[in-house]
Amino acid sequence: MKSIENNKNKFKFNFKPNLKLSLIFSLKLSINTFKYLSTPANYISISTSAYIFRALFNHISQLKILLFSLLFTLVTACQSQFASNYQAMTDQSLSGLGCSDFEQDLWAGVKEFLIQTNTFPDPNELDLFVTKSVKNILLNRKDLSESEINNLNLALSELLTTVLTEARAQSKSPAEMIYLISALDVGNKAYNKTVIQSLDDTAKVLIENVQSYVKMLNLECQNEVLPEKPFSFDEFPNFSGIDPHDPQKLAAWGAKWSIATAYQSCSAHDQLPLNAQSPAIKGVTVVGTHSSGTGSVREISSLEQLQNTQPYLKDTLTYQQCFDIYSNPLIYDYGGKPYATTQDESELNFFKDAGNGSNELGIDCSGFVFSSLATSGLKLKANRNLKAIDAWSWNSASYINPQENGLTCLNRISISPDLSLKQGDIVAINGHIFIISQIGQDPFGIKNIISSADCSTKINYKNFDFIIAQSSSSKGGIGLNYFKGSDYLATESTFRSGFIEYAKSACLAKVQLKTITPKLNDFSIVRHLGTPECMSKRIPLTHESCISRCSF
């Protein structure tokens, strides 16, 4: 957070006796100062507002004081706006005191603040709001002494201020802080492992301290913990033809539904998959590097060129309930996630910028995979309710060792003589992830191999037969797309090497009549478990009603 105390030169005044010039200067300063203070990044405290007012009082005439009274009113109004955000954060974060899901509520409040304000929370502002939240929670506990309440306040303030200060030091932007808090929340150690481990160690000690006070004061959960809504096909729009006991096909359906929704087009999934000969789109330009230091930032440099070369924009729908995707197309957005809030009923919204990528609409690869699973009612973590906000929680590296990184509803695939690659399988490396959308009868091209020796020498990725669904920078930054697997592997060496190793295992499993579970360090194919505890009510996609007439 920028500190106005470090920018006091912005508020130095050197007025001359000329009243007209002073009046003009005062008006300009009022406008510029309000612009500076009204941005979330420059949020200031009441004490700093007072500093400005005192400076004005000491240096200007009564007439100018009247003019600056308006400025001071606007400044304090700005402060009040953020006061409501701080209060909402502590109310939400502390609402689970005494409840089994206290930690989820704790981090949800922080994430909601970051989403709504797009600014870093100031730990120095928290004490007052924690005290107010605790006062409301303990309103009916007349038996507690002031000392007991103060001890709880101090423990909660220490928890929030310590963790937020540490997270702030590791974040270049509020969006990056959402990533950190989200990874901490779900236990994703694959996202910046050292930092998350440090945050987790710090948080555990402080949470245990809070819980000891909660137990000592005999605080009971005041929130009604509702059971998670069960998986039901009644929640699926225009859905048929898929076995509810086959979660892999559900995942593939989710990928199709996500792409069709993103392009507001029934025919998006009927487009021929991209291949080596497909021309690159035009009108998208790389303009820099993402704030994380990895990945490129892209922007639309020519809307007309993009409209004329983007194959998925050919048949967009224009019903009243549809988003005008033709005028506002999605592109590949490194770091971009679907917009969501921490509320249980939040949808996944591809058509609102979530703030971590560029200013263009679009999502990255892990945002697409999460959306495909979540809109199919497939959870990633068994003991956690399915929420749209968790699109921020998992990166591509999380899926390589899913069980170790908290993705308890996914596991590495095992290959048997009768089963290898399946529609809906998830393929991941550190840096990219996609879903197997369709497979042929011989996905690894091993049908004619009959000896173990040939399994090592006759595997050729050009014979692989499957189609992938992804969000990628392919073909000039196209974003969401289908791609012919063998052609995609031709230019992606890490994926190509990993698939060849899995193909060798599939070949040996067939020839030697055994089951093999490949385990590579930098490549993994994983599959959803499909067990009841890993399925839930699906999360809708914003503007999916546009394609409700589509048939898959």
C-alpha positions as CSV (number, residue, x, y, z in Angstrom):
1,M,0.0,0.0,0.0
2,K,1.3,3.4,-0.9
3,S,1.7,5.6,2.2
4,I,0.8,9.2,2.0
5,E,3.2,9.9,4.9
6,N,6.0,9.0,2.4
7,N,4.5,11.4,-0.2
8,K,4.1,14.5,1.9
9,N,5.7,16.6,-0.8
10,K,2.5,16.2,-2.7
11,F,0.9,18.4,0.0
12,K,3.4,21.3,0.4
13,F,1.8,24.6,-0.2
14,N,3.3,28.0,-1.3
15,F,0.4,30.4,-1.7
16,K,0.9,34.0,-2.8
17,P,-1.3,36.9,-1.8
18,N,-3.0,37.0,-5.3
19,L,-6.5,35.7,-4.5
20,K,-7.4,34.7,-8.1
21,L,-4.3,32.6,-8.5
22,S,-4.7,31.1,-5.1
23,L,-8.3,30.2,-5.9
24,I,-7.3,28.5,-9.2
25,F,-4.4,26.7,-7.4
26,S,-6.8,25.5,-4.6
27,L,-9.3,24.1,-7.1
28,K,-6.6,22.3,-9.1
29,L,-5.1,20.9,-5.9
30,S,-8.5,19.8,-4.6
31,I,-9.2,17.9,-7.8
32,N,-5.7,16.3,-8.1
33,T,-5.6,15.4,-4.4
34,F,-9.0,13.7,-4.6
35,K,-8.0,11.8,-7.6
36,Y,-4.9,10.6,-5.7
37,L,-6.8,9.7,-2.6
38,S,-9.8,8.1,-4.3
39,T,-7.8,5.2,-5.8
40,P,-7.8,2.1,-3.6
41,A,-4.0,1.8,-3.8
42,N,-3.7,5.2,-2.1
43,Y,-6.2,4.6,0.7
44,I,-5.4,6.7,3.8
45,S,-6.3,6.6,7.5
46,I,-8.2,9.3,9.4
47,S,-5.0,10.4,11.1
48,T,-3.4,11.1,7.7
49,S,-6.5,13.0,6.6
50,A,-6.1,15.2,9.7
51,Y,-2.5,15.9,8.7
52,I,-3.7,17.2,5.3
53,F,-6.3,19.4,7.0
54,R,-3.8,20.8,9.5
55,A,-1.5,21.7,6.6
56,L,-4.2,23.5,4.9
57,F,-5.3,25.4,8.0
58,N,-1.8,26.6,8.7
59,H,-1.1,27.9,5.2
60,I,-4.2,29.3,3.6
61,S,-6.9,31.9,4.2
62,Q,-10.4,31.4,5.4
63,L,-11.8,31.5,1.8
64,K,-9.5,28.7,0.8
65,I,-10.3,26.8,3.9
66,L,-14.0,26.7,2.8
67,L,-12.9,25.3,-0.6
68,F,-10.7,22.6,1.1
69,S,-13.5,21.7,3.4
70,L,-15.1,20.0,0.5
71,L,-11.8,18.1,-0.2
72,F,-11.7,17.0,3.5
73,T,-15.2,15.7,3.3
74,L,-14.4,13.7,0.2
75,V,-11.2,12.3,1.8
76,T,-13.1,11.1,4.9
77,A,-15.9,9.7,2.7
78,C,-13.1,7.7,0.9
79,Q,-11.9,6.5,4.2
80,S,-15.4,5.5,5.3
81,Q,-15.8,3.5,2.1
82,F,-12.8,1.4,3.0
83,A,-13.8,1.2,6.6
84,S,-16.9,-0.7,5.4
85,N,-14.6,-3.1,3.5
86,Y,-12.4,-3.6,6.5
87,Q,-15.4,-4.3,8.7
88,A,-16.9,-6.7,6.2
89,M,-13.5,-8.5,6.1
90,T,-13.2,-9.0,9.8
91,D,-16.9,-9.8,10.2
92,Q,-16.6,-12.6,7.6
93,S,-13.2,-13.7,8.8
94,L,-14.3,-14.1,12.4
95,S,-17.8,-15.3,11.8
96,G,-16.6,-18.9,12.1
97,L,-15.2,-18.6,15.6
98,G,-16.0,-21.8,17.4
99,C,-16.9,-23.5,14.1
100,S,-15.3,-26.4,12.4
101,D,-14.8,-24.3,9.2
102,F,-13.2,-21.3,11.0
103,E,-10.1,-21.3,8.8
104,Q,-12.1,-21.3,5.6
105,D,-14.1,-18.3,6.9
106,L,-10.9,-16.6,8.1
107,W,-9.2,-16.6,4.6
108,A,-12.5,-16.0,2.8
109,G,-12.8,-12.6,4.4
110,V,-9.3,-11.7,3.4
111,K,-9.9,-12.8,-0.2
112,E,-13.2,-10.9,-0.5
113,F,-11.5,-7.7,0.7
114,L,-8.8,-8.2,-2.0
115,I,-11.3,-8.9,-4.7
116,Q,-13.6,-6.0,-3.9
117,T,-11.0,-3.3,-3.3
118,N,-8.0,-4.5,-5.4
119,T,-5.7,-3.1,-2.7
120,F,-3.6,-4.6,0.0
121,P,-5.2,-4.7,3.5
122,D,-3.3,-2.5,5.9
123,P,-2.5,-4.5,9.1
124,N,-2.4,-1.3,11.1
125,E,-6.0,-0.7,10.4
126,L,-7.3,-4.0,11.7
127,D,-7.4,-3.7,15.5
128,L,-10.5,-1.4,15.6
129,F,-12.4,-3.6,13.2
130,V,-11.5,-6.8,14.9
131,T,-12.7,-5.3,18.2
132,K,-16.1,-4.3,16.6
133,S,-16.5,-7.8,15.0
134,V,-15.7,-9.6,18.3
135,K,-18.1,-7.2,20.2
136,N,-20.9,-8.2,17.9
137,I,-20.1,-11.9,18.2
138,L,-20.0,-11.8,22.0
139,L,-23.0,-9.5,22.3
140,N,-24.9,-11.9,24.5
141,R,-21.9,-13.1,26.6
142,K,-22.4,-10.8,29.6
143,D,-20.4,-13.3,31.7
144,L,-17.1,-12.5,30.0
145,S,-14.8,-9.9,31.6
146,E,-13.2,-7.1,29.7
147,S,-9.8,-8.7,30.2
148,E,-11.0,-12.0,28.6
149,I,-12.5,-10.2,25.6
150,N,-9.3,-8.1,25.2
151,N,-7.1,-11.2,25.1
152,L,-9.3,-12.7,22.4
153,N,-9.1,-9.4,20.4
154,L,-5.3,-9.4,20.7
155,A,-5.0,-13.0,19.6
156,L,-7.2,-12.5,16.5
157,S,-5.5,-9.2,15.6
158,E,-2.1,-10.9,15.9
159,L,-3.2,-13.7,13.7
160,L,-4.5,-11.4,10.9
161,T,-1.8,-8.8,11.0
162,T,1.1,-11.3,11.2
163,V,-0.1,-13.4,8.3
164,L,-1.2,-10.5,6.1
165,T,2.1,-8.7,6.7
166,E,4.1,-11.8,5.7
167,A,1.8,-12.4,2.6
168,R,2.1,-8.8,1.6
169,A,5.9,-9.0,1.6
170,Q,5.7,-11.9,-0.9
171,S,3.1,-10.3,-3.2
172,K,3.7,-7.8,-6.0
173,S,0.0,-7.1,-6.4
174,P,-3.3,-7.7,-4.6
175,A,-4.1,-10.4,-7.2
176,E,-0.9,-12.3,-6.3
177,M,-1.9,-12.0,-2.6
178,I,-5.2,-13.7,-3.5
179,Y,-3.1,-16.6,-5.0
180,L,-1.1,-16.9,-1.8
181,I,-4.0,-16.8,0.6
182,S,-6.0,-19.2,-1.7
183,A,-3.1,-21.7,-1.8
184,L,-2.7,-21.4,2.0
185,D,-6.4,-21.9,2.4
186,V,-6.5,-25.2,0.5
187,G,-3.1,-26.5,1.3
188,N,-1.6,-26.2,-2.2
189,K,2.2,-26.6,-1.6
190,A,2.9,-26.6,-5.3
191,Y,2.3,-22.8,-5.5
192,N,5.6,-21.2,-4.2
193,K,6.3,-24.1,-1.8
194,T,8.7,-22.3,0.5
195,V,6.5,-19.3,1.0
196,I,3.3,-21.3,1.5
197,Q,5.1,-23.6,4.0
198,S,6.3,-20.5,5.9
199,L,2.8,-18.9,5.9
200,D,1.3,-22.2,6.9
201,D,3.7,-22.7,9.9
202,T,3.0,-19.1,11.1
203,A,-0.7,-19.4,10.7
204,K,-1.0,-22.8,12.5
205,V,0.7,-21.4,15.6
206,L,-1.5,-18.3,15.7
207,I,-4.7,-20.2,14.9
208,E,-4.0,-22.7,17.7
209,N,-3.5,-19.7,20.0
210,V,-6.9,-18.3,19.0
211,Q,-8.6,-21.7,19.3
212,S,-7.2,-22.0,22.9
213,Y,-9.0,-18.7,23.8
214,V,-12.2,-19.9,22.1
215,K,-12.1,-23.1,24.1
216,M,-11.3,-21.2,27.3
217,L,-14.2,-18.8,26.8
218,N,-16.5,-21.7,25.8
219,L,-17.5,-20.0,22.5
220,E,-19.9,-21.9,20.4
221,C,-20.3,-21.8,16.7
222,Q,-23.0,-19.1,15.8
223,N,-23.0,-20.0,12.1
224,E,-25.3,-22.7,10.9
225,V,-23.0,-25.0,9.0
226,L,-25.2,-26.2,6.2
227,P,-24.4,-29.5,4.5
228,E,-23.0,-29.2,1.0
229,K,-25.6,-29.5,-1.7
230,P,-25.3,-32.9,-3.4
231,F,-24.5,-33.7,-7.0
232,S,-27.6,-33.8,-9.2
233,F,-28.2,-34.0,-12.9
234,D,-31.3,-31.8,-12.3
235,E,-28.8,-28.9,-12.0
236,F,-27.3,-29.5,-15.5
237,P,-28.6,-27.4,-18.4
238,N,-29.6,-29.5,-21.4
239,F,-27.5,-32.4,-20.4
240,S,-28.0,-35.9,-21.7
241,G,-26.1,-38.9,-22.9
242,I,-23.4,-39.1,-20.2
243,D,-23.2,-41.8,-17.6
244,P,-23.4,-40.1,-14.1
245,H,-21.0,-42.8,-12.8
246,D,-18.3,-41.8,-15.3
247,P,-16.6,-38.6,-14.0
248,Q,-14.1,-38.5,-16.8
249,K,-16.9,-38.0,-19.3
250,L,-18.3,-35.4,-17.0
251,A,-15.0,-33.5,-17.1
252,A,-15.0,-33.7,-20.9
253,W,-18.5,-32.3,-20.9
254,G,-17.4,-29.5,-18.6
255,A,-14.7,-28.6,-21.0
256,K,-17.1,-28.4,-23.9
257,W,-19.6,-26.5,-21.9
258,S,-17.0,-24.0,-20.8
259,I,-15.7,-23.4,-24.3
260,A,-19.2,-23.0,-25.7
261,T,-20.1,-20.6,-23.0
262,A,-16.9,-18.6,-23.4
263,Y,-17.6,-18.2,-27.1
264,Q,-21.4,-17.9,-26.6
265,S,-21.7,-20.4,-29.5
266,C,-23.4,-23.7,-29.9
267,S,-21.0,-24.6,-32.7
268,A,-17.8,-23.9,-30.9
269,H,-17.3,-27.6,-30.0
270,D,-18.1,-28.6,-33.6
271,Q,-15.2,-26.6,-35.0
272,L,-12.4,-28.8,-36.4
273,P,-9.6,-28.9,-33.8
274,L,-6.6,-26.7,-34.5
275,N,-3.7,-28.5,-36.2
276,A,-0.2,-27.8,-37.6
277,Q,-1.7,-26.1,-40.7
278,S,-4.2,-23.9,-38.8
279,P,-3.2,-20.2,-39.3
280,A,-2.4,-18.0,-36.3
281,I,-5.0,-15.4,-35.3
282,K,-4.2,-11.8,-35.9
283,G,-4.8,-8.7,-33.9
284,V,-3.3,-9.9,-30.6
285,T,0.1,-8.4,-29.5
286,V,2.5,-9.3,-26.7
287,V,3.1,-6.0,-24.8
288,G,5.2,-7.2,-21.8
289,T,5.9,-9.8,-19.2
290,H,3.5,-10.8,-16.4
291,S,4.2,-9.3,-12.9
292,S,5.3,-12.7,-11.7
293,G,8.2,-12.7,-14.1
294,T,6.8,-15.6,-16.1
295,G,4.5,-15.5,-19.1
296,S,3.5,-12.7,-21.5
297,V,0.9,-10.0,-21.2
298,R,-1.2,-9.7,-24.4
299,E,-3.6,-7.1,-25.6
300,I,-6.0,-6.8,-28.6
301,S,-4.2,-4.5,-31.0
302,S,-6.8,-4.8,-33.8
303,L,-10.3,-6.0,-33.0
304,E,-11.2,-6.2,-36.7
305,Q,-8.3,-8.5,-37.4
306,L,-9.1,-10.7,-34.5
307,Q,-12.7,-10.9,-35.5
308,N,-11.7,-11.9,-39.0
309,T,-9.2,-14.6,-38.0
310,Q,-10.5,-16.1,-34.8
311,P,-12.4,-19.3,-35.9
312,Y,-14.5,-19.6,-32.8
313,L,-16.1,-16.2,-33.4
314,K,-17.9,-17.3,-36.6
315,D,-21.2,-18.4,-35.1
316,T,-21.7,-16.4,-31.9
317,L,-25.2,-16.2,-30.6
318,T,-27.0,-12.8,-30.1
319,Y,-30.0,-13.7,-27.9
320,Q,-30.9,-11.2,-25.2
321,Q,-29.3,-13.3,-22.5
322,C,-26.0,-13.6,-24.4
323,F,-22.8,-11.6,-23.9
324,D,-21.6,-9.7,-26.9
325,I,-18.4,-11.8,-27.3
326,Y,-17.9,-10.7,-30.9
327,S,-17.3,-7.1,-29.8
328,N,-15.5,-8.2,-26.6
329,P,-13.6,-11.4,-27.5
330,L,-11.6,-13.5,-25.0
331,I,-7.9,-14.1,-25.7
332,Y,-5.2,-16.1,-23.9
333,D,-4.6,-14.3,-20.6
334,Y,-1.6,-15.6,-18.6
335,G,-2.6,-15.6,-14.9
336,G,-6.2,-14.7,-15.8
337,K,-9.0,-16.4,-13.8
338,P,-12.8,-16.4,-14.1
339,Y,-14.2,-13.7,-11.9
340,A,-15.8,-15.0,-8.7
341,T,-16.5,-14.0,-5.1
342,T,-16.2,-16.0,-1.9
343,Q,-20.0,-16.4,-1.6
344,D,-21.4,-19.9,-1.9
345,E,-23.7,-19.0,-4.7
346,S,-21.0,-17.3,-6.8
347,E,-20.9,-18.2,-10.5
348,L,-17.7,-18.5,-12.6
349,N,-17.7,-15.5,-14.9
350,F,-15.5,-15.5,-18.0
351,F,-16.8,-12.0,-19.0
352,K,-15.4,-9.9,-16.1
353,D,-11.8,-9.3,-15.6
354,A,-10.6,-10.8,-12.3
355,G,-7.5,-8.7,-12.2
356,N,-4.4,-10.9,-12.3
357,G,-3.7,-11.2,-16.0
358,S,-4.0,-8.3,-18.5
359,N,-6.9,-5.9,-18.9
360,E,-8.3,-8.1,-21.6
361,L,-10.9,-10.8,-21.1
362,G,-9.5,-14.3,-21.0
363,I,-8.4,-17.1,-18.6
364,D,-5.3,-19.2,-18.3
365,C,-4.9,-23.0,-18.5
366,S,-5.6,-23.8,-14.8
367,G,-8.5,-21.4,-14.7
368,F,-10.0,-23.3,-17.6
369,V,-9.5,-26.8,-16.1
370,F,-10.9,-25.7,-12.8
371,S,-14.0,-24.3,-14.5
372,S,-14.5,-27.4,-16.5
373,L,-14.5,-29.6,-13.4
374,A,-16.5,-27.2,-11.2
375,T,-19.3,-26.7,-13.7
376,S,-19.5,-30.5,-13.9
377,G,-19.9,-30.8,-10.1
378,L,-16.5,-32.4,-9.8
379,K,-14.6,-31.4,-6.6
380,L,-10.9,-31.2,-6.3
381,K,-10.7,-31.7,-2.5
382,A,-12.9,-34.2,-0.7
383,N,-13.3,-32.4,2.6
384,R,-13.9,-28.9,1.1
385,N,-17.1,-27.5,-0.4
386,L,-17.0,-26.7,-4.1
387,K,-16.7,-22.9,-4.5
388,A,-16.1,-20.7,-7.5
389,I,-13.4,-18.7,-5.7
390,D,-11.2,-21.8,-5.6
391,A,-10.3,-21.1,-9.2
392,W,-7.5,-19.1,-7.7
393,S,-6.3,-22.0,-5.5
394,W,-4.7,-24.4,-7.9
395,N,-2.0,-23.9,-10.5
396,S,-0.9,-26.4,-13.2
397,A,2.0,-27.8,-11.0
398,S,-0.6,-28.8,-8.4
399,Y,-1.9,-31.5,-10.6
400,I,1.4,-33.3,-11.2
401,N,1.3,-34.8,-7.7
402,P,-2.3,-34.3,-6.8
403,Q,-2.6,-36.2,-3.6
404,E,0.6,-34.5,-2.2
405,N,-0.7,-31.1,-3.1
406,G,-4.2,-31.3,-1.5
407,L,-6.1,-32.5,-4.7
408,T,-7.5,-35.5,-2.9
409,C,-10.2,-36.1,-5.6
410,L,-7.6,-36.7,-8.3
411,N,-5.0,-39.5,-8.7
412,R,-2.4,-40.5,-11.3
413,I,-3.9,-42.9,-13.8
414,S,-3.0,-46.6,-13.8
415,I,-2.7,-48.3,-17.2
416,S,-4.0,-51.8,-17.7
417,P,-4.2,-54.1,-20.8
418,D,-7.8,-52.8,-21.3
419,L,-7.6,-49.2,-20.3
420,S,-5.1,-46.4,-20.9
421,L,-6.1,-42.9,-21.8
422,K,-9.7,-41.8,-21.2
423,Q,-11.8,-38.9,-22.3
424,G,-11.7,-36.3,-19.5
425,D,-8.2,-37.2,-18.2
426,I,-6.2,-34.2,-17.1
427,V,-2.6,-33.8,-18.3
428,A,-0.2,-31.4,-16.5
429,I,3.3,-30.2,-16.5
430,N,4.8,-27.3,-14.5
431,G,3.5,-24.4,-16.6
432,H,0.6,-25.9,-18.5
433,I,-2.4,-28.2,-18.2
434,F,-5.2,-29.4,-20.4
435,I,-8.1,-31.9,-20.6
436,I,-8.4,-34.9,-23.0
437,S,-11.5,-34.0,-24.9
438,Q,-11.8,-36.9,-27.3
439,I,-9.9,-40.2,-27.9
440,G,-9.7,-42.6,-30.8
441,Q,-9.8,-46.4,-30.5
442,D,-6.0,-46.5,-30.2
443,P,-5.0,-43.3,-28.5
444,F,-1.3,-44.2,-28.0
445,G,-0.9,-45.9,-31.4
446,I,0.1,-49.3,-30.0
447,K,-2.4,-51.6,-31.6
448,N,0.1,-53.3,-33.9
449,I,3.0,-53.6,-31.4
450,I,3.3,-57.2,-30.1
451,S,6.6,-57.4,-28.2
452,S,8.1,-55.7,-25.2
453,A,11.2,-54.8,-27.2
454,D,9.1,-53.0,-29.8
455,C,7.4,-51.0,-27.0
456,S,10.7,-49.1,-26.6
457,T,11.5,-48.5,-30.3
458,K,8.2,-48.3,-32.2
459,I,6.3,-45.7,-30.3
460,N,5.7,-42.6,-32.4
461,Y,3.7,-39.6,-31.2
462,K,2.5,-39.0,-34.7
463,N,0.3,-42.1,-34.4
464,F,-1.4,-40.8,-31.2
465,D,-5.1,-40.3,-31.6
466,F,-6.7,-37.8,-29.2
467,I,-7.9,-34.2,-29.1
468,I,-7.2,-31.8,-26.2
469,A,-9.2,-28.9,-24.8
470,Q,-7.2,-26.1,-23.3
471,S,-6.6,-22.4,-22.8
472,S,-3.3,-21.6,-24.4
473,S,-1.1,-19.1,-26.2
474,S,-1.2,-21.3,-29.3
475,K,-1.7,-19.8,-32.7
476,G,-1.0,-16.2,-31.7
477,G,-2.7,-16.2,-28.3
478,I,-6.1,-17.7,-29.2
479,G,-7.0,-18.8,-25.7
480,L,-9.7,-21.5,-25.3
481,N,-9.4,-24.1,-28.1
482,Y,-9.4,-27.7,-29.2
483,F,-6.2,-29.0,-30.7
484,K,-5.2,-32.3,-32.5
485,G,-3.0,-34.1,-29.9
486,S,-0.2,-35.3,-32.3
487,D,0.2,-31.9,-33.9
488,Y,0.3,-30.1,-30.5
489,L,3.0,-32.5,-29.3
490,A,5.1,-31.8,-32.3
491,T,6.0,-28.4,-30.9
492,E,5.8,-29.1,-27.2
493,S,8.8,-31.2,-26.1
494,T,8.0,-31.7,-22.4
495,F,4.5,-33.0,-23.2
496,R,5.8,-35.1,-26.1
497,S,8.4,-36.8,-23.9
498,G,5.8,-37.4,-21.2
499,F,3.2,-38.9,-23.5
500,I,5.8,-41.2,-25.1
501,E,6.7,-42.6,-21.7
502,Y,3.0,-43.2,-20.9
503,A,2.6,-44.8,-24.3
504,K,5.5,-47.2,-23.6
505,S,3.8,-48.1,-20.3
506,A,0.5,-48.7,-22.1
507,C,2.3,-50.9,-24.6
508,L,4.0,-53.0,-21.9
509,A,0.8,-53.3,-20.0
510,K,-0.9,-54.7,-23.1
511,V,2.0,-57.1,-24.1
512,Q,2.8,-58.3,-20.5
513,L,-0.8,-58.3,-19.3
514,K,-0.2,-56.2,-16.2
515,T,-1.2,-52.9,-14.7
516,I,1.4,-50.0,-14.6
517,T,1.2,-46.7,-12.8
518,P,3.7,-44.3,-14.5
519,K,5.3,-41.7,-12.2
520,L,7.3,-39.0,-13.9
521,N,8.7,-36.0,-12.0
522,D,7.6,-33.3,-14.4
523,F,4.6,-34.8,-16.2
524,S,1.4,-36.5,-15.1
525,I,-1.9,-37.7,-16.4
526,V,-4.5,-37.7,-13.6
527,R,-8.1,-38.8,-13.3
528,H,-11.0,-37.8,-11.1
529,L,-12.0,-40.4,-8.6
530,G,-15.7,-39.9,-9.1
531,T,-16.6,-40.9,-5.5
532,P,-19.6,-39.4,-3.7
533,E,-17.4,-37.3,-1.4
534,C,-15.7,-35.8,-4.5
535,M,-18.9,-34.7,-6.3
536,S,-21.2,-31.8,-5.5
537,K,-23.8,-29.4,-6.9
538,R,-22.3,-27.9,-10.1
539,I,-21.2,-24.3,-10.3
540,P,-23.0,-22.4,-13.0
541,L,-21.2,-20.3,-15.6
542,T,-22.3,-16.7,-16.2
543,H,-24.2,-16.3,-19.4
544,E,-24.5,-20.1,-19.9
545,S,-28.2,-19.5,-20.5
546,C,-27.2,-18.2,-23.9
547,I,-26.3,-21.8,-25.0
548,S,-29.1,-23.6,-23.2
549,R,-30.5,-24.6,-26.5
550,C,-27.2,-26.3,-27.5
551,S,-27.0,-30.0,-27.7
552,F,-23.8,-31.9,-27.0
